Amino acid sequence: MRTSVHVTSSPPRALIRLAGDIDLLVRDRLCELLLRLRSEGCTDLVVDLDDVTFIDAHSLGMLDEERRRLEGAGGALRVVAASDACLLVADLAGYMRLRPPAGASAPRGRRRVIPRPAVRFPEALA
């Protein structure tokens, strides 16, 4: 699937909308985008992951690292919407701070309650 990245910025704020598959190849371009936004003075990043169909744990780790970096400098990175695929990886990889709050408004104006996915193990592992 194609990946698309839409950015609207007006420092110190930026909205980043991601769609499609976010994997190793896309992660490097996303990292470059975050560096560019930081150099332009964007310290309050709003991220919409609602249309992401796949994301790897390394990409979420990079977003979490940027969140910590911005918070340490008095800024913020907030995920305001996330697909079920993103939520599952965030839960399994331990990136709970990247989960949007339940009932958070996505940038498109719609309201969405995001359920916490249940992780079930095969009986042989239980």
N, CA and C atoms as an extended XYZ file, in Angstrom:
378
Properties=species:S:1:pos:R:3:atomname:S:1:resname:S:1:resid:I:1 pbc="F F F"
N         0.838       -1.181        0.000 N   MET     1
C         0.000        0.000        0.000 CA  MET     1
C         0.879        1.239        0.000 C   MET     1
N         0.425        2.269       -0.669 N   ARG     2
C         1.141        3.536       -0.687 CA  ARG     2
C         1.058        4.210        0.672 C   ARG     2
N         2.077        4.963        0.951 N   THR     3
C         2.120        5.737        2.178 CA  THR     3
C         1.968        7.201        1.814 C   THR     3
N         1.178        7.912        2.602 N   SER     4
C         1.086        9.352        2.381 CA  SER     4
C         1.302       10.077        3.699 C   SER     4
N         1.941       11.219        3.585 N   VAL     5
C         2.220       12.068        4.739 CA  VAL     5
C         1.756       13.469        4.379 C   VAL     5
N         0.857       14.008        5.173 N   HIS     6
C         0.379       15.373        4.969 CA  HIS     6
C         0.749       16.185        6.203 C   HIS     6
N         1.397       17.310        5.978 N   VAL     7
C         1.849       18.156        7.085 CA  VAL     7
C         1.279       19.550        6.906 C   VAL     7
N         0.722       20.066        7.972 N   THR     8
C         0.302       21.459        8.038 CA  THR     8
C         1.041       22.050        9.226 C   THR     8
N         1.853       23.067        8.970 N   SER     9
C         2.616       23.627       10.090 CA  SER     9
C         2.520       25.140       10.113 C   SER     9
N         2.478       25.632       11.310 N   SER    10
C         2.536       27.050       11.609 CA  SER    10
C         3.222       27.129       12.969 C   SER    10
N         4.575       27.208       12.954 N   PRO    11
C         5.327       27.128       14.205 CA  PRO    11
C         4.728       28.024       15.292 C   PRO    11
N         4.630       27.471       16.480 N   PRO    12
C         5.286       26.265       16.999 CA  PRO    12
C         4.460       24.986       16.829 C   PRO    12
N         3.369       25.025       16.060 N   ARG    13
C         2.482       23.868       15.968 CA  ARG    13
C         2.533       23.224       14.588 C   ARG    13
N         2.385       21.896       14.556 N   ALA    14
C         2.320       21.168       13.287 CA  ALA    14
C         1.365       19.988       13.437 C   ALA    14
N         0.606       19.739       12.379 N   LEU    15
C        -0.272       18.581       12.305 CA  LEU    15
C         0.308       17.641       11.262 C   LEU    15
N         0.521       16.386       11.649 N   ILE    16
C         1.074       15.369       10.754 CA  ILE    16
C         0.031       14.271       10.611 C   ILE    16
N        -0.437       14.053        9.372 N   ARG    17
C        -1.390       12.977        9.092 CA  ARG    17
C        -0.686       11.910        8.271 C   ARG    17
N        -0.660       10.700        8.800 N   LEU    18
C        -0.018        9.577        8.116 CA  LEU    18
C        -1.090        8.593        7.662 C   LEU    18
N        -0.863        7.989        6.496 N   ALA    19
C        -1.784        6.978        5.976 CA  ALA    19
C        -0.981        5.896        5.274 C   ALA    19
N        -1.497        4.674        5.308 N   GLY    20
C        -0.829        3.562        4.633 CA  GLY    20
C         0.104        2.816        5.566 C   GLY    20
N         1.140        2.219        4.978 N   ASP    21
C         2.099        1.407        5.730 CA  ASP    21
C         3.288        2.241        6.185 C   ASP    21
N         3.584        2.195        7.480 N   ILE    22
C         4.736        2.891        8.046 CA  ILE    22
C         5.728        1.807        8.464 C   ILE    22
N         6.735        1.604        7.621 N   ASP    23
C         7.723        0.564        7.884 CA  ASP    23
C         9.120        1.176        7.917 C   ASP    23
N        10.122        0.336        7.850 N   LEU    24
C        11.511        0.783        7.958 CA  LEU    24
C        11.864        1.848        6.924 C   LEU    24
N        11.427        1.683        5.689 N   LEU    25
C        11.750        2.659        4.644 CA  LEU    25
C        11.083        4.005        4.902 C   LEU    25
N         9.863        3.983        5.351 N   VAL    26
C         9.121        5.217        5.617 CA  VAL    26
C         9.620        5.873        6.896 C   VAL    26
N        10.019        5.056        7.863 N   ARG    27
C        10.466        5.592        9.150 CA  ARG    27
C        11.607        6.583        8.985 C   ARG    27
N        12.559        6.291        8.116 N   ASP    28
C        13.688        7.203        7.922 CA  ASP    28
C        13.232        8.544        7.354 C   ASP    28
N        12.284        8.515        6.423 N   ARG    29
C        11.754        9.777        5.875 CA  ARG    29
C        10.962       10.534        6.934 C   ARG    29
N        10.233        9.802        7.767 N   LEU    30
C         9.480       10.429        8.847 CA  LEU    30
C        10.427       11.073        9.856 C   LEU    30
N        11.530       10.410       10.148 N   CYS    31
C        12.537       10.960       11.054 CA  CYS    31
C        13.094       12.270       10.494 C   CYS    31
N        13.378       12.293        9.193 N   GLU    32
C        13.860       13.523        8.548 CA  GLU    32
C        12.818       14.630        8.638 C   GLU    32
N        11.547       14.277        8.466 N   LEU    33
C        10.474       15.260        8.579 CA  LEU    33
C        10.425       15.848        9.987 C   LEU    33
N        10.527       15.002       11.001 N   LEU    34
C        10.494       15.486       12.382 CA  LEU    34
C        11.675       16.404       12.674 C   LEU    34
N        12.846       16.066       12.149 N   LEU    35
C        14.019       16.935       12.318 CA  LEU    35
C        13.795       18.286       11.654 C   LEU    35
N        13.218       18.269       10.450 N   ARG    36
C        12.953       19.523        9.735 CA  ARG    36
C        11.952       20.384       10.497 C   ARG    36
N        10.880       19.764       10.989 N   LEU    37
C         9.882       20.516       11.750 CA  LEU    37
C        10.494       21.116       13.011 C   LEU    37
N        11.339       20.332       13.689 N   ARG    38
C        12.001       20.848       14.886 CA  ARG    38
C        12.883       22.039       14.538 C   ARG    38
N        13.624       21.950       13.420 N   SER    39
C        14.512       23.052       13.018 CA  SER    39
C        13.719       24.294       12.611 C   SER    39
N        12.461       24.108       12.196 N   GLU    40
C        11.596       25.238       11.844 CA  GLU    40
C        10.903       25.829       13.064 C   GLU    40
N        11.136       25.243       14.234 N   GLY    41
C        10.559       25.775       15.466 CA  GLY    41
C         9.245       25.141       15.883 C   GLY    41
N         8.880       24.016       15.285 N   CYS    42
C         7.652       23.316       15.669 CA  CYS    42
C         7.935       22.457       16.899 C   CYS    42
N         7.347       22.855       18.013 N   THR    43
C         7.566       22.142       19.271 CA  THR    43
C         6.291       21.500       19.803 C   THR    43
N         5.174       21.707       19.119 N   ASP    44
C         3.895       21.109       19.500 CA  ASP    44
C         3.381       20.331       18.289 C   ASP    44
N         3.601       19.010       18.304 N   LEU    45
C         3.233       18.173       17.167 CA  LEU    45
C         1.974       17.374       17.482 C   LEU    45
N         1.024       17.431       16.565 N   VAL    46
C        -0.206       16.655       16.656 CA  VAL    46
C        -0.139       15.615       15.545 C   VAL    46
N        -0.285       14.338       15.906 N   VAL    47
C        -0.111       13.248       14.944 CA  VAL    47
C        -1.417       12.466       14.813 C   VAL    47
N        -1.867       12.296       13.563 N   ASP    48
C        -3.073       11.532       13.253 CA  ASP    48
C        -2.646       10.242       12.551 C   ASP    48
N        -2.844        9.115       13.218 N   LEU    49
C        -2.476        7.800       12.677 CA  LEU    49
C        -3.713        6.981       12.307 C   LEU    49
N        -4.846        7.637       12.167 N   ASP    50
C        -6.107        6.942       11.964 CA  ASP    50
C        -6.154        6.138       10.668 C   ASP    50
N        -5.446        6.574        9.636 N   ASP    51
C        -5.476        5.888        8.341 CA  ASP    51
C        -4.247        5.016        8.097 C   ASP    51
N        -3.500        4.719        9.149 N   VAL    52
C        -2.323        3.854        9.025 CA  VAL    52
C        -2.792        2.401        9.024 C   VAL    52
N        -2.363        1.644        8.014 N   THR    53
C        -2.770        0.241        7.895 CA  THR    53
C        -1.758       -0.711        8.515 C   THR    53
N        -0.502       -0.272        8.639 N   PHE    54
C         0.556       -1.071        9.254 CA  PHE    54
C         1.586       -0.112        9.816 C   PHE    54
N         2.103       -0.436       10.998 N   ILE    55
C         3.217        0.327       11.560 CA  ILE    55
C         4.085       -0.647       12.343 C   ILE    55
N         5.396       -0.519       12.198 N   ASP    56
C         6.279       -1.412       12.952 CA  ASP    56
C         6.654       -0.768       14.283 C   ASP    56
N         7.128       -1.595       15.202 N   ALA    57
C         7.464       -1.119       16.545 CA  ALA    57
C         8.599       -0.103       16.516 C   ALA    57
N         9.528       -0.228       15.579 N   HIS    58
C        10.629        0.738       15.490 CA  HIS    58
C        10.110        2.130       15.136 C   HIS    58
N         9.116        2.201       14.274 N   SER    59
C         8.543        3.499       13.907 CA  SER    59
C         7.822        4.124       15.093 C   SER    59
N         7.080        3.311       15.841 N   LEU    60
C         6.450        3.834       17.053 CA  LEU    60
C         7.507        4.261       18.062 C   LEU    60
N         8.591        3.506       18.149 N   GLY    61
C         9.681        3.872       19.049 CA  GLY    61
C        10.290        5.211       18.682 C   GLY    61
N        10.427        5.472       17.388 N   MET    62
C        10.964        6.748       16.936 CA  MET    62
C        10.009        7.890       17.299 C   MET    62
N         8.698        7.674       17.146 N   LEU    63
C         7.729        8.693       17.551 CA  LEU    63
C         7.780        8.922       19.060 C   LEU    63
N         7.924        7.845       19.832 N   ASP    64
C         8.006        7.981       21.283 CA  ASP    64
C         9.280        8.709       21.697 C   ASP    64
N        10.372        8.440       21.005 N   GLU    65
C        11.625        9.149       21.285 CA  GLU    65
C        11.467       10.648       21.011 C   GLU    65
N        10.812       10.991       19.918 N   GLU    66
C        10.567       12.405       19.605 CA  GLU    66
C         9.644       13.034       20.646 C   GLU    66
N         8.633       12.273       21.118 N   ARG    67
C         7.741       12.765       22.167 CA  ARG    67
C         8.538       13.109       23.417 C   ARG    67
N         9.438       12.208       23.823 N   ARG    68
C        10.252       12.458       25.019 CA  ARG    68
C        11.178       13.648       24.819 C   ARG    68
N        11.759       13.761       23.644 N   ARG    69
C        12.659       14.876       23.340 CA  ARG    69
C        11.905       16.211       23.423 C   ARG    69
N        10.732       16.272       22.818 N   LEU    70
C         9.946       17.504       22.840 CA  LEU    70
C         9.470       17.838       24.249 C   LEU    70
N         8.999       16.835       24.992 N   GLU    71
C         8.550       17.088       26.361 CA  GLU    71
C         9.690       17.592       27.230 C   GLU    71
N        10.892       17.068       27.019 N   GLY    72
C        12.057       17.526       27.773 CA  GLY    72
C        12.404       18.976       27.495 C   GLY    72
N        12.005       19.465       26.323 N   ALA    73
C        12.279       20.854       25.942 CA  ALA    73
C        11.050       21.745       26.119 C   ALA    73
N        10.006       21.222       26.787 N   GLY    74
C         8.814       22.021       27.035 CA  GLY    74
C         7.762       21.933       25.943 C   GLY    74
N         7.944       21.047       24.975 N   GLY    75
C         6.986       20.879       23.887 CA  GLY    75
C         6.132       19.640       24.096 C   GLY    75
N         5.528       19.164       23.007 N   ALA    76
C         4.664       17.988       23.105 CA  ALA    76
C         4.516       17.318       21.748 C   ALA    76
N         4.290       16.017       21.782 N   LEU    77
C         3.868       15.248       20.620 CA  LEU    77
C         2.675       14.444       21.090 C   LEU    77
N         1.525       14.698       20.469 N   ARG    78
C         0.291       14.024       20.873 CA  ARG    78
C        -0.305       13.267       19.700 C   ARG    78
N        -0.625       12.009       19.917 N   VAL    79
C        -1.364       11.226       18.934 CA  VAL    79
C        -2.842       11.438       19.246 C   VAL    79
N        -3.590       11.980       18.276 N   VAL    80
C        -4.993       12.293       18.524 CA  VAL    80
C        -5.945       11.271       17.924 C   VAL    80
N        -5.453       10.432       17.028 N   ALA    81
C        -6.274        9.362       16.453 CA  ALA    81
C        -5.336        8.261       15.986 C   ALA    81
N        -5.790        7.017       16.103 N   ALA    82
C        -4.948        5.889       15.699 CA  ALA    82
C        -5.819        4.737       15.222 C   ALA    82
N        -5.337        4.059       14.200 N   SER    83
C        -6.041        2.882       13.681 CA  SER    83
C        -5.870        1.721       14.656 C   SER    83
N        -6.691        0.701       14.472 N   ASP    84
C        -6.565       -0.494       15.313 CA  ASP    84
C        -5.189       -1.128       15.173 C   ASP    84
N        -4.610       -1.088       13.961 N   ALA    85
C        -3.268       -1.647       13.743 CA  ALA    85
C        -2.240       -0.916       14.600 C   ALA    85
N        -2.338        0.402       14.664 N   CYS    86
C        -1.407        1.189       15.492 CA  CYS    86
C        -1.600        0.895       16.973 C   CYS    86
N        -2.852        0.808       17.383 N   LEU    87
C        -3.134        0.561       18.794 CA  LEU    87
C        -2.599       -0.794       19.244 C   LEU    87
N        -2.759       -1.798       18.403 N   LEU    88
C        -2.271       -3.128       18.755 CA  LEU    88
C        -0.756       -3.129       18.927 C   LEU    88
N        -0.041       -2.528       17.982 N   VAL    89
C         1.424       -2.487       18.081 CA  VAL    89
C         1.849       -1.648       19.282 C   VAL    89
N         1.174       -0.522       19.525 N   ALA    90
C         1.507        0.322       20.681 CA  ALA    90
C         1.349       -0.461       21.980 C   ALA    90
N         0.272       -1.224       22.088 N   ASP    91
C         0.047       -2.015       23.300 CA  ASP    91
C         1.084       -3.119       23.450 C   ASP    91
N         1.333       -3.856       22.381 N   LEU    92
C         2.268       -4.977       22.462 CA  LEU    92
C         3.703       -4.525       22.690 C   LEU    92
N         4.069       -3.371       22.123 N   ALA    93
C         5.447       -2.883       22.248 CA  ALA    93
C         5.633       -1.987       23.472 C   ALA    93
N         4.563       -1.677       24.183 N   GLY    94
C         4.686       -0.893       25.408 CA  GLY    94
C         4.733        0.614       25.211 C   GLY    94
N         4.193        1.110       24.110 N   TYR    95
C         4.182        2.559       23.866 CA  TYR    95
C         2.821        3.144       24.234 C   TYR    95
N         2.436        2.958       25.485 N   MET    96
C         1.121        3.386       25.950 CA  MET    96
C         0.940        4.899       25.877 C   MET    96
N         2.012        5.661       25.987 N   ARG    97
C         1.891        7.122       25.950 CA  ARG    97
C         1.593        7.631       24.548 C   ARG    97
N         1.670        6.755       23.543 N   LEU    98
C         1.316        7.146       22.183 CA  LEU    98
C        -0.143        6.836       21.859 C   LEU    98
N        -0.871        6.264       22.812 N   ARG    99
C        -2.300        6.004       22.591 CA  ARG    99
C        -3.070        7.305       22.752 C   ARG    99
N        -3.973        7.596       21.828 N   PRO   100
C        -4.809        8.778       22.014 CA  PRO   100
C        -5.784        8.532       23.159 C   PRO   100
N        -6.194        9.583       23.844 N   PRO   101
C        -7.167        9.388       24.915 CA  PRO   101
C        -8.496        8.905       24.332 C   PRO   101
N        -9.205        8.061       25.059 N   ALA   102
C       -10.505        7.571       24.597 CA  ALA   102
C       -11.435        8.752       24.364 C   ALA   102
N       -12.102        8.742       23.226 N   GLY   103
C       -13.029        9.817       22.906 CA  GLY   103
C       -12.370       11.069       22.386 C   GLY   103
N       -11.074       11.012       22.102 N   ALA   104
C       -10.372       12.198       21.602 CA  ALA   104
C       -10.900       12.581       20.232 C   ALA   104
N       -10.904       13.869       19.952 N   SER   105
C       -11.339       14.356       18.646 CA  SER   105
C       -10.198       14.256       17.660 C   SER   105
N       -10.456       13.592       16.563 N   ALA   106
C        -9.476       13.548       15.481 CA  ALA   106
C        -9.468       14.901       14.788 C   ALA   106
N        -8.381       15.268       14.131 N   PRO   107
C        -8.295       16.563       13.475 CA  PRO   107
C        -9.391       16.820       12.451 C   PRO   107
N        -9.997       15.775       11.916 N   ARG   108
C       -11.063       15.959       10.932 CA  ARG   108
C       -12.371       16.356       11.605 C   ARG   108
N       -12.386       16.411       12.922 N   GLY   109
C       -13.558       16.851       13.648 CA  GLY   109
C       -14.459       15.723       14.132 C   GLY   109
N       -14.212       14.498       13.735 N   ARG   110
C       -15.071       13.408       14.183 CA  ARG   110
C       -14.623       12.961       15.578 C   ARG   110
N       -15.549       12.404       16.316 N   ARG   111
C       -15.207       11.874       17.638 CA  ARG   111
C       -15.176       10.362       17.530 C   ARG   111
N       -14.238        9.773       18.212 N   ARG   112
C       -14.064        8.329       18.106 CA  ARG   112
C       -13.627        7.775       19.452 C   ARG   112
N       -14.303        6.754       19.910 N   VAL   113
C       -13.878        6.046       21.111 CA  VAL   113
C       -12.999        4.897       20.646 C   VAL   113
N       -11.809        4.822       21.182 N   ILE   114
C       -10.849        3.823       20.740 CA  ILE   114
C       -10.771        2.723       21.785 C   ILE   114
N       -11.260        1.522       21.445 N   PRO   115
C       -11.218        0.432       22.422 CA  PRO   115
C        -9.803       -0.103       22.583 C   PRO   115
N        -9.539       -0.598       23.744 N   ARG   116
C        -8.245       -1.231       24.004 CA  ARG   116
C        -8.325       -2.661       23.477 C   ARG   116
N        -7.449       -3.037       22.532 N   PRO   117
C        -7.545       -4.388       21.978 CA  PRO   117
C        -7.196       -5.449       23.018 C   PRO   117
N        -7.956       -6.538       22.975 N   ALA   118
C        -7.680       -7.659       23.871 CA  ALA   118
C        -6.635       -8.551       23.223 C   ALA   118
N        -5.625       -8.898       23.974 N   VAL   119
C        -4.587       -9.792       23.470 CA  VAL   119
C        -4.884      -11.177       24.019 C   VAL   119
N        -5.097      -12.116       23.118 N   ARG   120
C        -5.409      -13.487       23.530 CA  ARG   120
C        -4.270      -14.401       23.105 C   ARG   120
N        -3.892      -15.258       24.021 N   PHE   121
C        -2.827      -16.207       23.746 CA  PHE   121
C        -3.436      -17.583       23.486 C   PHE   121
N        -2.829      -18.353       22.601 N   PRO   122
C        -3.306      -19.729       22.412 CA  PRO   122
C        -3.234      -20.482       23.733 C   PRO   122
N        -4.143      -21.417       23.904 N   GLU   123
C        -4.201      -22.178       25.157 CA  GLU   123
C        -2.878      -22.860       25.478 C   GLU   123
N        -2.124      -23.231       24.470 N   ALA   124
C        -0.842      -23.901       24.704 CA  ALA   124
C         0.152      -22.989       25.406 C   ALA   124
N        -0.010      -21.676       25.249 N   LEU   125
C         0.909      -20.727       25.885 CA  LEU   125
C         0.395      -20.234       27.222 C   LEU   125
N        -0.884      -20.444       27.494 N   ALA   126
C        -1.475      -19.915       28.726 CA  ALA   126
C        -1.016      -20.683       29.936 C   ALA   126
